[in-house]
């Protein structure tokens, strides 16, 4: 609930009001004396401050909230160690295209000339891992606040850092708000370029779409056509199979006949998907950002034999591939315009798409008696179709990204560009803060769970009913697998088994240890009816991912 700010408003109030106007309703972090005014201003503006146990987890909670609201996530960190604790998650937001406002306390510039305790150049730290870094000042507080929101959300989204000096935050400033910059309108290609694209579509006998994070993120813009609807209309009209990156899963429901699931990190999937793409004569990259992809997707098509059209939010400077045609603009509107006036024709030989889908199903079988695949299959079958899922980094994430079907955008949240551990639990919590009644489940390896176990206390304090599933094999499974593949000695990848269910109970939640599908089903049913969060420890064998990812 809003509380009137002081009159005249402080610089911190101006910043908080602009974030509220951008749709922000939650901020996450850990306060220190340097950010108390910021926290007060956010609360007065109507933005609830959520006390977390570590800034890294707080940033992932902010991202989880953004996935459900479309408003930039807010991380609040105090000077020095507080700000630096958030560096990993801010870098993740930069690579995973997440709009985030990083509000960091800092010592006043004149004070820093004669005082050294906790003083460092935070703008230099954050500049390489953000879209922009500012230091708030009283003369331009309105402008900096407006710039931060625009830069974070427009084009390809990302984090923006603002250092807020202690005395600047409390300084009264002019209440007059200068005119805000007009937001850039969605655009489509010029007529000549659009005609070239339409001609390519009209001639295509085997078109394929690769859909990525730019298309997903543009779906939040209410000025644009609905991305999921436009995509579905296009693929059904022209019989175009769809491969998505892990981030874009669910833009086309994955039980759709033309959905070939996600791609990114699985050699097993790549053995099927890359040859299939190799048969295409037209490849349309719709918001496709290869930052999510393994090296097998470098130069994956044959220029001169195949045509590739890239429709992206920013120019291609990655050099993972070079498209025949590059378009910078609105994914949904461009796809609609590309289809206009083009007469659909038969595409793909009978059974080709179905064969690819069948091969993918066979590559990731669901009939295991027990093991990681059985855990994922049981969870997907037991939990509601509308359940939201998060995945930590590790072997389980690769398997989950292919087995967990998404039926709507953002149905599976993960760190798929930076691939940082410890993200699943806070991502799920951030989503649950926004949608209290939604079923939200996180999937963690036991090592990733231990990194952020303290945030279970935050889940208890917030009254969240999130389900936390842990794959327990007492090993860094993906790294241990790579170690064996390189014929290296076992070192630094195994650790002791712990009672994760008991950890959940100790923090005020429910806890279950399961070793079979039947036990897991019962635990999931209990979790959905619990009045607190639930930790489900699924005990699996070491080496259970061998041959599965």
C-alpha positions, 0 to 999 in steps of 0.5 A, spaced: 500 500 500 502 506 498 504 511 503 505 519 501 512 520 501 515 527 504 514 533 501 518 535 497 520 528 495 527 525 496 531 523 490 530 516 493 522 517 492 523 519 485 526 513 483 521 509 487 515 512 484 518 511 477 519 504 478 512 503 481 509 506 474 513 501 471 509 496 474 514 494 479 511 491 486 516 487 489 523 489 491 528 483 494 535 484 497 538 485 504 539 492 507 544 495 510 545 502 513 546 505 506 540 503 503 535 504 509 532 510 505 531 506 499 527 501 502 523 506 506 522 510 499 520 503 495 515 501 501 512 508 501 511 508 493 507 501 494 513 496 492 514 491 498 521 490 500 522 482 501 528 481 506 532 475 503 538 471 506 543 473 500 543 478 495 545 473 489 538 469 491 535 476 492 536 477 484 534 471 482 527 472 486 527 478 482 527 475 476 522 470 478 517 476 479 519 479 473 517 472 469 510 473 472 509 480 471 513 483 466 515 489 470 523 489 471 526 486 477 529 490 483 535 488 487 537 492 493 544 491 496 548 495 501 555 498 499 561 493 498 560 486 500 552 487 499 553 489 492 558 484 490 554 478 493 549 480 487 554 480 481 553 473 479 546 474 478 546 480 475 551 477 470 546 472 469 541 477 468 545 480 463 546 474 459 539 471 460 536 478 457 533 479 464 530 487 465 533 488 472 534 494 476 540 494 481 540 499 487 546 499 491 548 503 496 554 507 496 558 512 500 558 519 498 563 522 493 566 527 497 566 522 503 570 517 499 576 521 498 578 521 505 574 514 508 576 507 505 572 502 509 568 498 504 569 503 499 570 501 492 568 503 485 562 499 484 560 502 477 566 499 475 564 492 477 557 493 474 559 496 468 561 490 464 555 486 466 550 491 465 547 495 460 548 501 463 551 504 470 549 510 473 550 514 480 544 517 482 544 525 483 539 530 485 539 534 479 538 528 474 534 524 479 528 524 474 532 523 468 536 517 471 530 513 473 527 514 467 533 512 463 534 506 467 527 503 466 528 504 458 534 501 458 533 495 462 526 494 458 527 496 451 531 492 445 534 486 448 532 487 456 538 487 461 540 489 468 541 497 469 545 498 476 544 505 480 549 507 485 545 511 490 549 515 495 547 516 502 546 523 502 543 523 495 537 518 497 535 523 503 536 530 499 529 533 497 528 535 490 524 538 485 517 534 485 516 537 477 517 531 473 520 532 466 517 529 460 518 522 459 522 520 452 517 516 448 517 509 447 520 506 441 514 503 437 515 496 434 517 496 427 517 491 421 522 491 415 521 496 409 517 493 403 523 491 399 526 487 404 519 484 406 518 482 399 524 478 399 522 474 405 515 473 403 518 470 396 523 465 400 517 463 404 512 462 398 518 458 395 520 454 401 518 446 401 521 445 408 521 451 412 523 450 420 522 455 425 528 456 431 524 461 436 528 464 442 529 469 448 527 475 444 521 473 441 519 470 448 521 477 451 517 481 446 511 478 448 511 482 455 509 488 450 502 490 450 503 494 444 505 488 440 501 482 437 500 476 442 507 472 440 504 466 442 498 467 438 501 469 432 506 464 432 501 458 432 497 461 426 503 462 422 506 455 423 499 452 422 498 456 416 504 454 413 506 447 416 512 449 419 515 445 425 518 449 431 524 448 435 525 453 441 531 454 445 530 452 453 528 460 454 522 460 449 519 453 451 512 453 451 511 459 446 508 454 442 505 448 446 509 442 446 504 437 445 502 441 439 504 436 433 509 441 430 513 442 436 519 439 436 521 441 443 527 445 446 534 445 444 541 448 447 545 443 451 543 436 450 548 432 445 542 426 444 537 432 442 542 435 437 543 428 434 536 429 432 535 436 431 541 438 427 540 433 422 533 435 421 534 442 420 539 440 415 534 438 411 530 445 411 531 449 405 528 455 409 530 457 417 527 462 420 530 464 427 525 468 430 528 472 436 533 466 436 539 468 440 544 463 440 547 465 447 543 459 450 546 454 445 552 449 445 558 449 440 554 444 436 550 450 433 555 454 431 555 455 423 549 449 423 546 451 416 549 451 409 549 458 406 548 458 399 544 451 399 539 453 405 536 460 406 536 463 413 532 469 416 534 472 423 529 476 426 532 479 432 532 485 437 539 487 436 544 486 430 548 479 430 555 480 433 555 474 436 558 470 429 555 463 432 552 463 425 551 468 419 544 469 416 542 470 409 537 476 411 538 480 418 532 483 420 532 488 427 525 489 429 518 486 432 518 478 432 510 478 432 509 483 427 514 481 422 512 474 422 505 476 421 507 481 415 511 476 412 505 471 412 501 476 408 499 475 401 503 468 401 499 462 399 500 456 403 503 450 399 504 443 402 511 442 406 515 437 408 514 430 406 509 425 410 511 423 416 518 427 416 516 431 422 512 426 426 519 421 425 523 427 428 518 427 434 518 420 435 525 420 435 526 425 440 521 421 445 525 415 444 531 419 446 528 421 452 524 415 455 519 416 460 518 409 462 524 408 467 522 404 474 526 410 478 531 415 476 531 422 474 527 421 468 522 417 472 522 423 477 521 428 472 515 424 468 512 423 475 512 430 477 509 432 470 504 427 470 502 429 477 502 436 478 497 441 474 498 443 467 499 450 469 504 448 474 510 453 473 517 449 474 524 452 475 531 448 474 538 449 477 544 448 473 546 441 472 545 434 469 538 434 471 536 441 468 539 438 461 534 432 462 528 436 464 529 441 459 527 436 454 522 432 458 518 437 462 513 439 457 511 447 457 504 449 455 505 456 455 511 461 455 515 461 461 513 455 464 520 453 465 525 458 468 532 457 468 539 460 467 540 457 460 546 462 458 550 463 464 548 456 467 549 458 474 548 454 480 543 456 485 538 459 481 532 454 481 529 455 489 529 463 488 527 463 481 521 459 484 520 463 490 520 470 486 514 467 481 510 464 487 511 471 491 507 474 485 502 468 484 501 465 491 495 460 488 499 457 483 503 451 483 510 452 483 516 447 483 523 447 483 528 442 481 535 442 484 541 438 484 543 436 491 549 441 491 545 447 488 540 446 493 545 446 499 548 453 496 541 457 497 538 452 503 538 458 507 532 461 503 528 456 505 527 460 511 525 466 507 520 461 504 517 460 511 517 467 513 513 469 506 508 463 507 510 460 500 507 453 498 512 452 493 515 445 492 522 444 492 524 437 489 532 435 490 535 430 486 540 426 491 546 423 489 551 426 493 555 428 486 556 434 482 553 429 476 554 433 470 561 434 472 563 427 474 560 425 468 565 429 464 570 427 468 569 420 467 568 421 459 575 424 459 578 418 463 580 423 469 581 420 476 575 422 481 576 428 484 572 434 487 565 432 485 563 427 490 560 429 497 556 426 503 549 425 503 544 429 507 537 429 510 534 434 505 527 432 508 529 434 515 532 440 512 526 442 510 522 441 516 527 444 520 526 451 516 518 450 518 516 446 511 514 439 510 519 434 508 519 427 504 524 422 502 522 418 496 525 412 492 520 410 488 514 413 483 509 411 488 512 415 494 513 421 489 506 421 487 504 421 495 509 426 496 506 431 491 499 430 493 501 432 500 505 438 498 499 441 493 495 440 500 500 443 505 499 450 508 507 451 507 513 449 503 515 442 501 522 439 500 522 432 496 528 429 496 528 424 491 534 419 492 537 416 485 543 412 484 550 415 482 551 415 474 543 415 473 544 420 468 549 416 464 546 415 456 540 420 458 542 427 456 
